[in-house]
Amino acid sequence: MKIFIVGGTGFLGYHTALEALKNNYEVATISLEDIKLGDWFPKEITVNYGNIFDMEEEKLISLFKGYDYLIYSVGPDDRVTPKAPAYQFFYDRLVVNCTKVISAARQAGIKKSIVFNSYFAYFDRERPLLKLSEKHPYIKCRVEQASRTIAEGQGVMDVCILELPYIFGTMPERMPIWKELLVDTILKRNTIYFTKGGTAMISVEGVASAVIATINKGVHGERYPICDVNMDYMTMLSIMQNEMGFKKEIKSISKRTAVFIGRLLKFKHMLQGKESGLDPVWLMKELQTDYLYIDCDEIREKLGFKTTDIEASIRETISKCI
């Protein structure tokens, strides 16, 4: 059986490719030529270079022909702060271009496509009173991405959605996002300040295992929120700084302070002509200061993918960052 991975030299795509090879799949990918592929990259993987956002649908159909499964693992996430309006930026990349690729996969005869999405879409369903997709352009586009790509199957091709939480792990030639996002800040400060709350987490190997499980057992139209464990932020930060080799004081900030910081960030973005995909004020008020936990066992048992050691994955991630 043959798998085509869109973004197979990226963080998630690379580990998915490794897991596919372990399970005796033939693997090909299309990726940007942004890193050098050395001896660490398996020679068995057929690599095509190109920007799928710029490709015509007919070219994609030709590329996908002869493959059984497609994994879509590209697209900007919520850390990107584009020029305003944010909705149009995320809509073009997460909805329009992803739908184009899934349409091409269907026309090429692909049996099943799996799209990487965000666990924010899960919380939009689970907490309807918060109206998250109305407040956050990024979440709105993730919800639309799922519904549009599922519909694109048109009764011919199965489409499954994997909703991803915090992800830890490493790969050659790429620095983990956690370095810029958090590690550099921790290293500079004598005291670590962070919000109360917590989140679902998974290792990159766990994501890859879930992909193969979804190929085998995933049902068309299903949205699968996956995770290894739920962990509060204070525990996460303690693991991180222990790996860094020091013991700094960790203090939680109040929701009121977090919302104030969100207002300052939103004002800064406005002055720059930018807009965040996650509204900073509502993010701090309703998400970052809450516990974004998922029933990790329910989906794992349904799909049958393996659990991994998230603490070891956090330590590995931080070790590479420093």
N, C-alpha and C positions, 0 to 999 in steps of 0.2 A: 504493500500500500504506500501511497505517495502523499507527502505533505508539502504544501507551499506556505512559507512564512513571510508575510509582509513585515519587513524590519528584522530580519534574522541575524543581523550583526549588532543590534541594539541589546540593551540589558535583558529585557524579558524575552525577546526573540531568540537570543543566543542560547539561553538556558533551556528554552522550549525545544530548540533544535537538538541540543545534547540529549534531552530526555527522549525525543523522538528516535534518535539513532539507537539509544539503548533498547528501545522497544521495536527495533528492526524495521523502522519506516525509512523510506527513501526521502531525502529532504532537499528542498531548493528554497531560495530566498531572493527577494529583491530589496536592496538597501542603498542608502546614500554612501558614497565613497569618502567617508569622513574619518575613518581610522585605518591603520595598516593591519592587514590580517597576516599574522605571523604563523609560526608552527603550532601555536596554541589553538588555532582555528581548524576544525576537522576538514581534511581534504575531501571527505565524502559528501560534503554539502556543496551543492551547485549554487554559485553566487552570481546573481545578475545585479548590475548597478543601474540606478535610475531613481527619479523622483516621481512617485506614483501620483502626487498632487498635480503634476504637469502632464501626465500621460493621458492620451485619449483612451476611451473605453475599449476600442477595437484592439489596441496594442495590449491592453491588460488581458483581454480574452485570449489572445494568441499566447501570452505568457503562461496563463493558468491551464491551458488545455493539457489533458493527460494526467492531471492530479486529482486526487480523491478528496482531500481536505485542505481548507485554507484557514490560516491563523492571522488575524489582523492585530498587530501589536505596535502600531505607530499612532502618532497624534499628540498634540500638546496636552499637558495636564494643568491642574489648577495653579501650579507655581509660576506659570507664564503670566506676565502682566502686559497685555498689548495696548496699543493706542485705542482710545475710545472710538466707537462703542465695542465693548468686549464681546457682546453677543454675536456680532457679525463675524469677528475673528474666529471664535470657537465654532460657530455654525458652519462656516466654509470648510474648516479642517476636520471637525469631528462628525458632522452630519453629511454635508454634500459629498466630500471626497471619499469618506468611508462607504457611503451608499453606492457611489460609482464603482468602487472596488468589489463590493458584494454583488452588485448587479452583473459585473463582468464574470465573477466566479460562477454565478448561476448559469450564465450563458455558455461558459466554458465547460460545463458538465460536472463541476465540483459537487460532491454529495453533501458536505456539511461545512459550514463556516463558523468559526468561533471569534467573537469580537471582544477585545479587552475594553472594559468600561470602568466605572468608578463606584465605590461603595456609597458615595453620596446619593446616587440614584436609588439605592436600596433604602436609605433613610428618607428619601422623598416619598416613597411608598409607605414606609412603616410609620412615619410621623406626619400625616397629611395636614394636621392643624398648623404646622410650621410653615407650610407653603414654600418649601425650599426652592423649587424650580421657578417660582415667581420672583424670588429675591436674588438669586444667584445665576447669572448668565451661563456659567460653566455647567452647573447642575442641570439647567434647562436643556442645554445642548446634549449632555450625556443621556438624559431621558429621551430626547428626540432621536439620538443616534440609535438607541436600542429599538425603539418602535419602528423606525424607518428601515433598519437593516433586517429586522425580523419579517416585516411585510415584504421586503424585497425577495425573500425566499419563494414567494408566490406558489407555495404548494409543491415546488419542484426540489428545492434545496433546503435542508435544515439549517437554521441559524440559532446559535446559542450565545448568550451573553455571560461573561465572567466579570463580576463586580469586585474590583480589587481595593484592599485597604492599604495601610502602611506596608511597604515592602523593604526587606533588608537582604543584603547579599552583595557580591562583587563579581566582576568579570575583568579579564585582561584589557588593557588599553583605555579603560574608562574609569574615571573617578566617581565614586558613589555621590549621588545628589546630596547626601547627608553632610558632606564636608562644607559646602557653601550654605546649606540650609540651616545647619545647627552646630556642627563641630567647631568651625572657626570661631563662632560666637562664644561657645563654652570655653575655649582655650584662652580667649582674651579677657574674660571676666573673672573676678575673684569670687563672686557669688552668682549662682545660677538662678535666674528667675523664670518661672514658667507657669502656665495656667493649671488650675486643677482640672481633673478629667482624665480620660483615657481613650484608648482606641483598639480596634481589632488590628491584628498584624499577621503577616505571613512572610516566609522566606521566598526568595526567587525560585529556589528548587521546588518549594511547595506549589507555586504558581504553575511551573512546568509540569509537575505531576498532575495537577488539576486539569490541565489542557488535555493530556492523554486520556484521563478518565472521562472527560466530557466528550471526546471523540467516540469513546466506547459506549457511554451510557447517557450522554446528554440528549434531552428532548427538545424538539423544535419549539422556539418561542419562550423557552425558560430563561430566567435571569438568575444566575447563581452567585450569591455573595459568599466568597470563600475567605477563610482565615485559618491560621494555626492556633492562635491564642488571643485572648483579650488581656490588655495590660494597662495599668494606670501610668500616667506620664512620669510620676516621681520614680517608679520602679525602672522605667525605661532609661531615665537620665542617670540613675545610680549605676546601672549596668554599663552605660556609655563611659561615665567618668572613671569607673573601676578599670576599664580597659585602657583608658588614657594614662592610668598610673597615679592618679591623685584623688584627693577627697575634698571637694569644695562643698560649701553649704548650699543646699537647694531650698529655695523659698518659693512657695506658691503665691501668685498674685490673685487678687479678688476679681470677680466678674466685672465689677465697676471699673477697676483699673484697666482690665483687658479691653473693655468697650471704649474707654478713653483712648487707648493706644490705637484701636481700630479706626476711630474718628480721625486721629492724626494721620494715619496711613492713607485713609481715603482722601483727605485734603491734599496730601502730598501728591498722590496720583492725579488728582484733578488739576493741580498746578502744572504737572508734566504732560497733560493731555492724554493720560492713560486711564484705564479702568480695569480693576481686578475681576477675574472670572468668579471669584467668591467675594461678595460684598464684605469688606473688613469689619464693619460694625456688626452686622448680623452674624458673621462668622464667629466673632468673639462672644456675642451674646447667647447664641443658641447651639453652637457646634464645638468650638475649641474648648469651651469651659464645661462641656458635658462628657458623658461616657458613651462613645460611639461603638458599642459592643454588638457583636453578632453571635448567633448560636453556631459556633464553629463545628460542632459535631453533626448537626442536621444535614448540611450539604455534603460534608465529607463522607458520611455514611451512605447518602443517596448516590453519590458518584463513585465512591470507592477509592479516592486518592489518599496518599500517605501523609501523615503529619511529620513535621520536621522540628528540629531544635531551634526555636526562635532566638533564645539567648545566645547560643553559639553563633547564629547568623548576625546578630547585633554586634557581637564582639569582633567578628571577622570584618564587618563593615567599618567599624571605628578604627580597627587596626590599619586598614588600608588608607583611611582618611588622614591619619597622622603620620 
